[in-house]
Amino acid sequence: MNGNANGHAASLRIVGRVAAPLAIPIEALCAMDSMEMNDLPMICGSGEPKGRIGQCRGVLLAEVINRAEVVVKEHNDTKKMFVVAASDDGYKAVFSWQEIFNSPNGDGILIVLEKDGRPLYEGGGEVDLLSAHDHLTGPRYVRQLKTVEIVMVD
């Protein structure tokens, strides 16, 4: 069984501008339609190559967000929304709503479930987030993704 040190089933939380916070168990993510990406370069913010990611499998961030009831009150609300992907250690990556749902970049923002056919972490209870179409893939690679927060600017 997937879990964490507290014995609770591991999950990804969708919070913020949603009707109710949603915790999606990792097992449920694994059951979603997934896609594979192969041989992606890992490049840090300075432009320095940090190796390559072989084969990885995961689900699109957009598909996961669609499982939550995002609060959209006015026609232009999504133009003012952004998404913060965060790990427990405080690392965060930010995406605009339009980038995720209305650009080719969204087709590569992946919640990574497996690398090279194996779960990412011992016990299989953790996932990462990768923005495969970024020129510099390292800055928005979130290890041990825990929360996805929907935020709207005024």
N, C-alpha and C positions, 0 to 999 in steps of 0.2 A: 504494500500500500504506500502511495506517495504521501509524504508528510513533512513536518518540520520538527525541530527539537522539542516543541511542546506537545507533540503527538497529534496536532490538528492537521486535517487534510490541507495541503498547500492550495492556494488559490490566487488569482489575479483580481484585484479590486478595481472597479470603475466607480469613480466618485466625482464630486463637483456638481456641474450643472446637469444633473440627472434627477428624474422623479424620485428615485430611491437608490442608495448605493447598492452596487451589485458585486457579489463575489463569485467569480467563475472558477470552479475547481480545475486544477491542471488536467485531471482526467477528462473533463468536458472539452477543454481546449484540444486535447489529443484526439478527440472524437470528431472534431470539426473538419470540414474540407481543408486539406493542406496543399502546400506547394513546395517544390524543391528549388533551391538555388545552388549553383556549383561554382567553385573556384573564384571566390570573391576576394579582391585585395583588401587588406586591412591597412589603412593609411591614417596616421595620427594627424592632429590639427596642424602640426608644423609642416606636413607634407612628407614626413619620413615614413617609408614603408615599414610595416610591422609584421609582415608575413601574409599568408593567405588563409581564408576559411575554405575548407574543402567542400564537401556536400553538406547542406543543412536543409532541414525540413521545418516548416512552421505554418502559421496562419496569419493572414493579413490583419494588421491593426484595425483597419476599417471594418472588417467582419466582426471583430470582437466588440468594437464600439457600438456596432449596430445591434448587439444583444441588450444593450442598456437603453432605457427610455430617456434620451437626451431632450432636455427642455428647450424647445424652440418656440418662442412666443410671436415673433415678428418675422416677416419675409427675409430681412437682411441679417438676422441674428448670426447665422453661420459665418458670415463675412467678418464677424468680430470675435470668433471663437478660436481658441488654440488648445492644444492638448499637451499636457506635461506627463511624460513617462518617467517614473522614478523608481529607484531601488531603495532598500532600507538604509543604505549607508549615506544617503543624501544626494547621490549622483542623479542628475536630471537631464533630460533631453526634451526640447520643445519643437512642436510641429504646428503649423497653422491648419485649421480645419480644411481650408481649400486645398492645401498641399496633399492632405490625406485622401480627400474625396473627389477632388476636381483637377488632378494633375497626374502625369505619368509617374511621378515620384511615389505616389500612394501605392502603386503596384509593386513596390519593393520594400515597403515598411512592414517588416515581418517579425512576429513574435516567434522566436526560434525555440522549437521543442526538442530537436535532435541535431547532432552533428555526426556525420559519418555513420549513420544508422543507430547511434546510441544516445540515450538521454544525456543532457548536458551535464548534470550533476549527479553524484552518488545518491541513490534513492529516487531520482527522477522527479523531485518535487519543485524544481525551479526552472524558470525560463529566462531567456534574454530577449532583447529587442535590437534589431538591426535595420538600418536604413540603407539598403543595398545600392540605391541609385545616387547616393551622395558622392561627390568627388572625393571627399575626405570621409571615409566610413567610420573612423575611430571616434570622433567627438560625439556622435549620436548613437553609439553602441552602448546599450544599458545592460549591464550584467545583473542577473538576479532581479529582474523586473518584478515589482510588487504592486504598484498602483498606476493607473491611468486616470488623470484628472482632466475633466472638461472645464475650461475657464472661458469666461466672456469678458472682454474689455468694454468699458463704458464709452 
